[in-house]
């Protein structure tokens, strides 16, 4: 049994989607970051950086923060969605791409383009252009592939929830047809639908 401390954000949804795909029993605990739950002393014991998601593995007593670390831990523990050899390297490579660029840059796009429009034109242009560039990178990677590294992996599960906010990023998925088709393909997976609605139902998966 996994205790998952999470909220309805892309980083939180990465882990709930993986847990649903693995079929691992888990209990989702809502950490409402809008109300400051992430600063509660009990949560800080398992997530010192006051960020979601975090997990506690009841089987081993292991606790982890940082979504990428959690995904690697769960994939390795259960022997799924990571692969071996070259496939494993590529899955980790694109997981790190998400952690280092896709997530942080799109997060900045959300901040300036959706929540603070008109306040910082330079930042809007900078992060809007970077979002376009990153979508182009992903579109090229997906050319001729069903999934990011060929086989469905934690890389797809990490990248997909950020893509689900394409409207926040002012992205027209029609301009990136490989990304659009991949996005829809994953959105139709029952486990993804269930994981998307943890720890509460915040609405249906956006569709292009």
N, C-alpha and C positions, 0 to 999 in steps of 0.2 A: 504493500500500500504506500502510495506517495501522497504526501501533503503538498499541495501546490498553492502558493501564495501569489496572487495574480490580480490583474485588472484587465479591462477591455481595451488593451493597446496592442499594437503589432508585436512588441516584444513578449507580452504576456501570452498572446495567442499562439506564438510559435510553439511553446511548450505544451499547451493544452491540445493542440493539433497533433503533436508527436505522441502524447500519451494516448489519445484516441486511436491513432493509427497502430500503436503497439498493442492496444487492448489491455493496457495495464490498469489495475484498479487504482483510482486516485480520488482524493477529496479536494475540491477547489475552495479556497478561502479567499473571500473578496478583500482586497487591500485598496480601498478607495483613495486614490492618489489626489483626488480633488478635495478631499476632506482631511488630508494629512495623516491617514492611517500608516503611511510608510515611515513615519517618525516614531511610532509606538515602540517602547523599549523591547517588548517581546519580539517584534519583527526585526529590530536592529540586531538582535542576537544571531539571526541567521542571514541577515542581509545588511552588513555594516555600512554599505554605501547607500542605504535607504532607497533602493530601487527594486521594482518588480521586474521579472518574476524571481521567486526563490522556491526551493523545495527542501523537504525533509523526507528521506527514505526511511520508513519505519522498519524495514527489514534489516538495514545496516546501521542506522543512526546517522548516516551521512547527511550533511546539509550543504547546500550550494546556492550561491547567487550567480548572476550573469547568465543570460539565456543561452549563449553559445556553449559555455561550460556545462550547463545542465543538459543540453541536447547531446553533446558528445558523451556525457556520462550515461544517459539513458540508452543511447544507441549502442554503445559498447557493452553495457550490462546485459541487454536483451538480444544482442547480435543481429540487429535489423537496421536498415536504412543508412548504413555507412559503407558497407562493402569491404573489399580487401584489395590490396595491391594498388594498382593505378586508380581504380574506382574510389578507394578510400581517400587517396591523396586529393583527387579532384573534388570530392564531397567536402573535405576539410578546406580546400582552397576557396571554394565558392561560399562556404559558411563564413570564412574570414573576410571575404569580399563584402558580404552582407554586414558583418559586424563593424568593419572598418570604414565603409563608404556608403553603401546603400541605405542602411538605417540612419546613421548620423546626418548625412546630407539631406535625405528626405525629411527627417525630423526638423531640420532647419527650414526647409521649404514649407512645412506645415506652419511653423512659427511665424514666418514673415508673410507668406502668401495667403494663408487662411485666417490666422488669428490677429495679425497686425498689418493688414493691407494699407498701403499709402503712407506708412510711417518711416520706412527705410527703403527708398527706391533702389539704392545700390545693392542692398542685401536681397531684395526681391529678384533683381536681375541676376545676381550671382548664383543664388540657390535655384532659381528657375532654370537657368542654363545648365547647372550641374545635374539637376534632375533629368533634363532632356538627354544629356550626355550619358548618364548612367543607364537610362532606359535603352539607349542605343547600344551600349555594351552588352546588356542582357539580351536584347533582340538578336544581336549577332551570335552570341553564344548559343542561343536556342535554335539557330538555323539548322534544319534537318534533324532536330532532336525532339523527342517527346517531353523530356525533362532536362533540367539544367546540365547535369553531368551524364546524361544518357539514361541512367536508371533513377527511379524515384528515390530521393534521399533526404536527409535532414537539411541539405542545402535548399531544396525546393520549399520545405516547410518553414525555413527561416526567411527566405526572400518573399514568399507569397503574401504574408499578412501586411507587409509594407506596400505591396502593389495594390492591395485592396483599398488603399486610400488614394488611388490615382486622381480622384476628383479634388482632393485637398492639395495635390501637387500641380493642378492645372494641366494634367497629362491627358491627351486624347489617345487611347490605346489603339485606335485605328491607324495611327502613325507607326505603330510598332506591332505588326500583325503576328509575329512569332510570340511576342510577350502576351498579346491578347489571347491567342489560342491556348497557350500554356496556362494562362490565368484561369480561363473558363474550364479547362480540363481538370485542374486541381479543385476549383470551386465546386465542381459537381461530385466530388468524393464525399460520401456520407460522414466519414471521420472528420474531414475538414469542416463540414457544416456543423457538426457537434462541437468541435473544438473552438470554432469561431464564437460560439455563444457561451463561453465560460469567462468569468464566473457568473455572468448573468446575460440574459438575452438583450443585446443592445440594438437589435434589428437584423434584417436579412443581409446576407453577403451582397455587396454592391456588384452589379453586373454591367459590363460595357454595352 
